[in-house]
Amino acid sequence: MTLSKDFPPVHAPGSGRSNSKPALAESGHTRFVSLGQQAVGQQTVGQPLVGQPLVGQEPQPIRLPGTDCMIKPQVPLTSLTSFKVGGPAEMYVAPRRIEDLQASFEWAQTRGLPITLLGAGSNLLISDRGIPGLVVCTRYLRYSHFDAETGRMTAAAGEPIARLAWQAAEHGLSGLEWAVGIPGTLGGAVVMNAGAHGLCTADILVDTHTLAIDGTLEVWHPDQLNYTYRSSKLQAHTSLAAAEAIRLVTQATLQLQPGGDPEQLIADTTQHLDRRRITQPYHLPSCGSVFRNPGSHKAGWLIEQTGLKGHSIGGAQIAQRHANFILNCGGATANDIFQLIHHIQQTVEQNWSLCLEPEVKMIGEFHLA
Ligand SMILES: Cc1cc2nc3c(=O)[nH]c(=O)nc-3n(C[C@H](O)[C@H](O)[C@H](O)COP(=O)(O)OP(=O)(O)OC[C@H]3O[C@@H](n4cnc5c(N)ncnc54)[C@H](O)[C@@H]3O)c2cc1C
């Protein structure tokens, strides 16, 4: 497989290209309300778009010039997130090639629209009012290559990380078994520093490529990404950001251990999945762990000790099996989940004098009751 088929040459950050040092993400018309340490964007949705049809006419899909890629208006995002809640994307595109990504960025920039990047949507709470601007979904950026000799695996951002974990095992490569229960993309894992069972993406990342508005592909190494627990520098460049600030992860290379026995590795991977299915509620929509663990404490344990397990707001409930999970038990709105997150934060703070910081990314407009 040719890895570079759709991918132009890359430049290391600081290698002389004009925007090799990313600016901080910002949206000119965003106000922020603090919920713990995570900023929740407040935006006006439904503003008329520059260049869109006049009032009274249905907005139509737009073909990006020179590509076979369509930008679609008012696309529901409910089915594109693991919580299964939230409103529509004002505009939505799901490119398959780098050229289409670039054309999408330029299209948004010309119209002054903010951009939000969407992987598998497994760590997102999207407002019931939807996301203003252009949502760029990465899940159709696909390819993977496993080198059984060196142990290196290179894959496109849209590859599901759980699928890569199974494939790595089949190739006799160990070191990714922990990722089998994570329902996100490789790109999302690089940005979120996804991890499990004491291991995380930063531990095995060799490098990652990001795409900027001018088409520059930058190569980043882990020591440049300020990796900490479930956090990276890239998170500031991914949602409701001006096109100039966006850094889209296009691919990543992971260093795995070669020479393993595929049968044994498949058995180990299965064991990881089984263990998660016992300890975590996979039967209903969620975003996985809602809060980061504060220091040496487990967020789930702190929540459980406050007696909140099973507590509901609307269709959203704190899981009985794992108190750091909020479940959509049917008919939940994003606002129900938002209110429940706030309630947990308040209760834990009253009991433990600790502020739980959300791991889930909240995008769009939310209001406290
Ligand atoms: C049942 C369940 C279990 C989970 N278990 C775990 C777990 O064990 N460990 C763990 O760490 N997480 C876990 N998660 C959370 C989630 O799966 C991870 O955070 C995952 O890495 C998110 O990937 P994603 O593709 O879904 O990203 P999304 O949720 O789509 O996006 C997350 C963030 O990354 C940005 N982003 C996504 N793709 C790109 C890209 N290509 N370039 C730039 N920015 C991008 C988005 O803008 C957003 O800011 C779990 C979630 C669920 C639902």
The ligand as a MOL file (V3000), in Angstrom:
LIG
                    3D

  0  0  0     0  0            999 V3000
M  V30 BEGIN CTAB
M  V30 COUNTS 53 58 0 0 0
M  V30 BEGIN ATOM
M  V30 1 C -17.8710 3.2810 25.6670 0
M  V30 2 C -16.6840 4.1970 25.6170 0
M  V30 3 C -15.4930 3.8220 26.2090 0
M  V30 4 C -14.3760 4.6600 26.1660 0
M  V30 5 N -13.2280 4.2590 26.7630 0
M  V30 6 C -12.1440 5.0490 26.7030 0
M  V30 7 C -10.9140 4.6300 27.2960 0
M  V30 8 O -10.7760 3.5560 27.8290 0
M  V30 9 N -9.8540 5.4760 27.2340 0
M  V30 10 C -9.9370 6.6870 26.6100 0
M  V30 11 O -8.9260 7.4020 26.5660 0
M  V30 12 N -11.0910 7.1100 26.0440 0
M  V30 13 C -12.1840 6.3320 26.0670 0
M  V30 14 N -13.3560 6.7500 25.4960 0
M  V30 15 C -13.4400 8.1130 24.9250 0
M  V30 16 C -13.0970 8.1960 23.4330 0
M  V30 17 O -13.3500 6.9730 22.7730 0
M  V30 18 C -11.6510 8.6270 23.2000 0
M  V30 19 O -11.4060 9.8980 23.7570 0
M  V30 20 C -11.2990 8.6500 21.7110 0
M  V30 21 O -9.9100 8.8100 21.5710 0
M  V30 22 C -12.0080 9.7700 20.9410 0
M  V30 23 O -11.7860 9.5300 19.5580 0
M  V30 24 P -12.8640 10.0240 18.4770 0
M  V30 25 O -12.3600 9.6750 17.1410 0
M  V30 26 O -14.2140 9.5030 18.8310 0
M  V30 27 O -12.8050 11.5850 18.6930 0
M  V30 28 P -14.0260 12.5950 18.8010 0
M  V30 29 O -14.8400 12.2610 19.9960 0
M  V30 30 O -14.7300 12.6920 17.5100 0
M  V30 31 O -13.2270 13.9560 19.0690 0
M  V30 32 C -12.5120 14.1370 20.2670 0
M  V30 33 C -11.6480 15.4220 20.1040 0
M  V30 34 O -10.6460 15.1870 19.1300 0
M  V30 35 C -10.8000 16.0730 18.0010 0
M  V30 36 N -10.4820 15.2700 16.8240 0
M  V30 37 C -11.0130 14.0920 16.4410 0
M  V30 38 N -10.3860 13.6450 15.3400 0
M  V30 39 C -9.4390 14.5600 15.0060 0
M  V30 40 C -8.4610 14.6630 13.9820 0
M  V30 41 N -8.2880 13.7410 13.0400 0
M  V30 42 N -7.6370 15.7590 13.9780 0
M  V30 43 C -7.7380 16.7100 14.9190 0
M  V30 44 N -8.6700 16.6710 15.9000 0
M  V30 45 C -9.4990 15.5970 15.9530 0
M  V30 46 C -12.2370 16.5740 18.0750 0
M  V30 47 O -12.3870 17.8590 17.5170 0
M  V30 48 C -12.4560 16.6110 19.5850 0
M  V30 49 O -11.8770 17.7730 20.1340 0
M  V30 50 C -14.4770 5.9140 25.5190 0
M  V30 51 C -15.6850 6.2930 24.9160 0
M  V30 52 C -16.7690 5.4380 24.9450 0
M  V30 53 C -18.0500 5.8510 24.2740 0
M  V30 END ATOM
M  V30 BEGIN BOND
M  V30 1 1 1 2
M  V30 2 1 2 3
M  V30 3 2 2 52
M  V30 4 2 3 4
M  V30 5 1 4 5
M  V30 6 1 4 50
M  V30 7 2 5 6
M  V30 8 1 6 7
M  V30 9 1 6 13
M  V30 10 2 7 8
M  V30 11 1 7 9
M  V30 12 1 9 10
M  V30 13 2 10 11
M  V30 14 1 10 12
M  V30 15 2 12 13
M  V30 16 1 13 14
M  V30 17 1 14 15
M  V30 18 1 14 50
M  V30 19 1 15 16
M  V30 20 1 16 17
M  V30 21 1 16 18
M  V30 22 1 18 19
M  V30 23 1 18 20
M  V30 24 1 20 21
M  V30 25 1 20 22
M  V30 26 1 22 23
M  V30 27 1 23 24
M  V30 28 2 24 25
M  V30 29 1 24 26
M  V30 30 1 24 27
M  V30 31 1 27 28
M  V30 32 2 28 29
M  V30 33 1 28 30
M  V30 34 1 28 31
M  V30 35 1 31 32
M  V30 36 1 32 33
M  V30 37 1 33 34
M  V30 38 1 33 48
M  V30 39 1 34 35
M  V30 40 1 35 36
M  V30 41 1 35 46
M  V30 42 1 36 37
M  V30 43 1 36 45
M  V30 44 2 37 38
M  V30 45 1 38 39
M  V30 46 1 39 40
M  V30 47 2 39 45
M  V30 48 1 40 41
M  V30 49 2 40 42
M  V30 50 1 42 43
M  V30 51 2 43 44
M  V30 52 1 44 45
M  V30 53 1 46 47
M  V30 54 1 46 48
M  V30 55 1 48 49
M  V30 56 2 50 51
M  V30 57 1 51 52
M  V30 58 1 52 53
M  V30 END BOND
M  V30 END CTAB
M  END
